[in-house]
Amino acid sequence: MRRIKYKKVRKVQPNFFEYTGVHTTDAVEMQLFVYDDLGYEEYKKVSLERVKKEISDPLQVEDVKWLNVHGLHDVELIKEIGEFLEVETFIISDVLNVSRRSRMEELDNMLFFSIKSILQEEDADVVRVEQISFLLKDNLLVSFQEKKSDFFTHIRERIKTHSGLVRKKKSDYLLYLLLEAVMENFYITIESNENTIEELLIEAKSNHKSEVLERIEKERESLNFLKRAIVPLRDALFNLKSIRHDDEFAGIEEANYTFFARLHQKSLEILDQIDYDLKSLESASNIFFSMQSQRMNQIMKTLTIFSVIFMPLTFIVGVYGMNFENMPELKSENGYFIVLGVMFLTVVGMVYYFRRKKWF
């Protein structure tokens, strides 16, 4: 499985602002949703000045606001957003440094969450990897994506159509929905891998070519890559679930911690499935080597039987090939046919014996 690789990771110093990803061509765009149970407003390609105005509007202080930023290569814009929201500089640095592992950071009045989003594209050999970061502060949720994508399209539709609980809940529930949408991509990718694993299990029993083993190893690398992405996510979700009784951060309602506990449970299920698939690949590899050994044993057994059959024949031929003067069979009129008959009976007797012993 080939994946989008970030350029070689550099040691980025703390509080040093530099985008370390590869998506630098498209313009940075911002989208703002402002909603409550009664209605919503959507602002596309909104400017930072308009964002500041809408967020600071005292008439909308109780409304939920979702700012989605597409693109991180405009470092100055990201810094301005951080300064406006009074975010610690090391958090903004972590938003830009997409080589970091998934993690959760609890601050006095803010929650920072970064996650790796993995989604297999139509080309089964290509996996799209993107880091998404979230800032949760009061009724505001800011999501940072490396580029424009359709991960959250269905959530936007739920906001517009007032489907489900999203318009009745606060920004913490919106964070749950966004994290759940990202985790669904893991399920999609793993399901696609499982189809390949089933094919490999079948091929390992019948196809003795080395390319089968190469595909097994490639699939194992893919699963290990997914595992490296989900393990820190599991830890971050566990930490998020664990702040339930922490008095320092009150941005998540007590009733909504159940939803984040579900996400943690999903991460455990994904890890269990990955471990199961890895064991299946190990079984496929063992089957392949067992079939190769069995095939080799069959070949060696066949060659051994032929060798054993021809050994006495070679001995007889060697004896009568010495041309000594006093070999009575050389003077016999039917000596040649007698020797051929003895050789034939030897072969038949040995074949009968081998068959009786079920050696072939």
LOMAR-455031 format. One record per residue (C-alpha): x negated, y negated, z negated; residue in one letter. Coordinates in steps of 0.2 Angstrom, whole numbers, padded with zeros to 4 digits, always signed. Layout:
<recs>
XYZa;...
</recs>
This chain:
<recs>
+0000+0000+0000m;-0007-0017+0005r;-0003-0032-0005r;-0005-0051-0004i;-0022-0054-0013k;-0026-0070-0021y;-0043-0077-0017k;-0057-0072-0029k;-0053-0077-0047v;-0064-0090-0054r;-0066-0095-0072k;-0055-0109-0073v;-0059-0120-0088q;-0045-0124-0101p;-0035-0139-0097n;-0042-0139-0079f;-0029-0141-0066f;-0031-0131-0050e;-0020-0120-0040y;-0028-0103-0038t;-0015-0095-0026g;-0014-0094-0007v;+0002-0102-0003h;-0003-0120+0002t;+0005-0123+0019t;+0023-0127+0015d;+0028-0143+0007a;+0033-0143-0011v;+0051-0145-0014e;+0062-0146-0030m;+0080-0141-0032q;+0090-0147-0047l;+0106-0139-0054f;+0116-0148-0067v;+0131-0139-0073y;+0143-0135-0087d;+0159-0125-0089d;+0169-0138-0080l;+0158-0141-0065g;+0141-0142-0057y;+0130-0153-0046e;+0117-0147-0035e;+0102-0158-0029y;+0092-0152-0014k;+0074-0158-0010k;+0076-0170-0025v;+0063-0182-0029s;+0054-0183-0046l;+0062-0200-0050e;+0079-0192-0047r;+0075-0178-0058v;+0069-0189-0072k;+0085-0199-0071k;+0097-0184-0071e;+0088-0176-0085i;+0087-0192-0096s;+0105-0196-0092d;+0114-0198-0109p;+0131-0193-0102l;+0124-0176-0097q;+0114-0172-0112v;+0125-0157-0116e;+0124-0150-0098d;+0113-0136-0093v;+0099-0142-0081k;+0089-0130-0070w;+0075-0137-0060l;+0067-0125-0048n;+0050-0130-0040v;+0045-0122-0024h;+0026-0123-0022g;+0012-0126-0034l;-0002-0133-0023h;+0003-0151-0026d;-0006-0152-0042v;-0002-0170-0046e;+0016-0167-0045l;+0015-0152-0057i;+0005-0163-0069k;+0018-0177-0068e;+0032-0164-0072i;+0022-0158-0087g;+0019-0176-0093e;+0037-0180-0091f;+0042-0165-0101l;+0028-0167-0114e;+0021-0150-0110v;+0004-0145-0117e;-0010-0147-0104t;-0015-0129-0106f;+0003-0123-0101i;+0002-0133-0085i;-0015-0126-0082s;-0008-0108-0084d;+0007-0112-0072v;-0006-0117-0059l;-0018-0102-0062n;-0008-0088-0054v;-0021-0075-0058s;-0016-0074-0076r;-0006-0059-0082r;+0012-0060-0088s;+0014-0068-0105r;+0025-0078-0116m;+0020-0093-0126e;+0031-0100-0140e;+0028-0118-0145l;+0037-0129-0157d;+0051-0135-0146n;+0048-0125-0130m;+0046-0108-0123l;+0034-0104-0109f;+0036-0088-0099f;+0026-0082-0084s;+0029-0066-0074i;+0023-0057-0059k;+0037-0054-0046s;+0034-0039-0034i;+0045-0035-0020l;+0042-0023-0005q;+0045-0030+0012e;+0053-0022+0027e;+0035-0016+0032d;+0033-0002+0019a;+0014-0006+0018d;+0016-0024+0012v;+0021-0029-0005v;+0024-0048-0009r;+0016-0053-0025v;+0021-0070-0033e;+0019-0078-0050q;+0034-0086-0057i;+0033-0097-0073s;+0047-0104-0084f;+0049-0118-0096l;+0063-0118-0108l;+0067-0134-0118k;+0083-0138-0125d;+0096-0137-0111n;+0083-0138-0098l;+0075-0124-0089l;+0061-0127-0076v;+0056-0113-0065s;+0039-0114-0055f;+0038-0103-0039q;+0023-0102-0028e;+0034-0103-0012k;+0052-0104-0007k;+0060-0087-0008s;+0077-0079-0011d;+0075-0071-0028f;+0088-0082-0036f;+0100-0084-0022t;+0114-0074-0031h;+0112-0084-0047i;+0114-0100-0037r;+0130-0093-0030e;+0137-0088-0047r;+0134-0105-0053i;+0143-0112-0038k;+0158-0100-0039t;+0159-0100-0058h;+0156-0081-0058s;+0152-0072-0074g;+0146-0081-0090l;+0132-0092-0083v;+0142-0108-0083r;+0149-0104-0100k;+0132-0101-0108k;+0116-0112-0111k;+0099-0112-0102s;+0093-0097-0112d;+0106-0086-0104y;+0100-0093-0087l;+0082-0088-0091l;+0089-0071-0095y;+0097-0070-0078l;+0081-0076-0069l;+0070-0063-0078l;+0083-0050-0074e;+0083-0054-0055a;+0064-0053-0055v;+0064-0036-0064m;+0077-0029-0051e;+0063-0031-0038n;+0053-0018-0048f;+0067-0006-0046y;+0068-0009-0028i;+0050-0007-0025t;+0049+0009-0036i;+0064+0017-0027e;+0055+0014-0010s;+0040+0022-0017n;+0050+0037-0023e;+0056+0041-0006n;+0038+0042+0000t;+0033+0053-0015i;+0047+0065-0011e;+0040+0066+0007e;+0022+0069+0000l;+0028+0083-0011l;+0035+0092+0004i;+0020+0089+0015e;+0008+0094+0002a;+0015+0112+0003k;+0014+0113+0022s;+0002+0101+0029n;-0016+0105+0026h;-0024+0090+0034k;-0034+0078+0023s;-0023+0063+0028e;-0010+0070+0016v;-0022+0068+0001l;-0027+0051+0007e;-0008+0046+0007r;-0006+0053-0011i;-0021+0043-0017e;-0015+0027-0009k;+0002+0029-0017e;-0006+0032-0034r;-0015+0016-0032e;+0001+0007-0028s;+0010+0014-0044l;-0005+0009-0054n;-0004-0008-0047f;+0014-0009-0052l;+0010-0002-0070k;-0003-0016-0072r;+0010-0029-0068a;+0024-0022-0079i;+0014-0018-0095v;+0010-0036-0099p;+0028-0040-0095l;+0034-0027-0107r;+0023-0035-0121d;+0029-0052-0117a;+0047-0047-0118l;+0044-0038-0134f;+0036-0054-0141n;+0051-0064-0135l;+0063-0052-0143k;+0053-0053-0159s;+0055-0072-0161i;+0073-0069-0166r;+0070-0072-0184h;+0057-0086-0181d;+0062-0102-0188d;+0050-0112-0177e;+0059-0110-0160f;+0078-0112-0159a;+0080-0113-0140g;+0088-0096-0139i;+0105-0093-0147e;+0107-0078-0159e;+0120-0069-0148a;+0109-0070-0133n;+0094-0060-0140y;+0103-0045-0136t;+0101-0049-0117f;+0082-0051-0119f;+0082-0034-0129a;+0090-0026-0113r;+0076-0033-0102l;+0063-0026-0114h;+0072-0009-0113q;+0072-0010-0094k;+0054-0013-0094s;+0052+0003-0104l;+0063+0012-0092e;+0052+0006-0077i;+0036+0011-0086l;+0044+0028-0089d;+0048+0030-0071q;+0031+0025-0065i;+0023+0038-0077d;+0035+0051-0070y;+0031+0046-0052d;+0012+0047-0056l;+0014+0064-0063k;+0024+0069-0047s;+0009+0063-0037l;-0003+0073-0048e;+0008+0088-0045s;+0008+0084-0026a;-0011+0083-0027s;-0012+0100-0037n;-0001+0108-0024i;-0011+0102-0010f;-0027+0109-0017f;-0018+0125-0022s;-0012+0127-0005m;-0029+0124+0002q;-0037+0136-0010s;-0024+0149-0005q;-0027+0146+0013r;-0045+0148+0011m;-0043+0164+0001n;-0032+0171+0015q;-0045+0167+0027i;-0059+0174+0016m;-0049+0190+0013k;-0046+0192+0032t;-0064+0190+0036l;-0069+0202+0022t;-0058+0215+0028i;-0064+0214+0045f;-0082+0214+0038s;-0079+0230+0028v;-0071+0239+0042i;-0085+0236+0054f;-0099+0240+0041m;-0097+0259+0043p;-0096+0257+0062l;-0111+0246+0062t;-0120+0260+0052f;-0115+0274+0064i;-0120+0263+0079v;-0137+0259+0070g;-0140+0278+0066v;-0137+0283+0084y;-0147+0269+0091g;-0163+0275+0084m;-0166+0287+0099n;-0176+0300+0089f;-0181+0316+0098e;-0172+0328+0086n;-0155+0321+0085m;-0144+0336+0090p;-0129+0325+0094e;-0139+0317+0108l;-0140+0334+0117k;-0121+0338+0114s;-0110+0337+0129e;-0096+0329+0119n;-0106+0320+0106g;-0101+0303+0112y;-0083+0307+0111f;-0085+0315+0094i;-0094+0299+0087v;-0080+0288+0094l;-0067+0299+0086g;-0076+0298+0069v;-0077+0279+0071m;-0059+0278+0075f;-0054+0289+0061l;-0065+0279+0049t;-0056+0263+0055v;-0038+0271+0053v;-0043+0278+0036g;-0049+0261+0029m;-0034+0251+0036v;-0022+0264+0028y;-0032+0263+0012y;-0031+0244+0012f;-0013+0244+0016r;-0009+0256+0002r;-0018+0244-0010k;-0008+0230-0003k;-0024+0220+0001w;-0016+0213+0017f;
</recs>
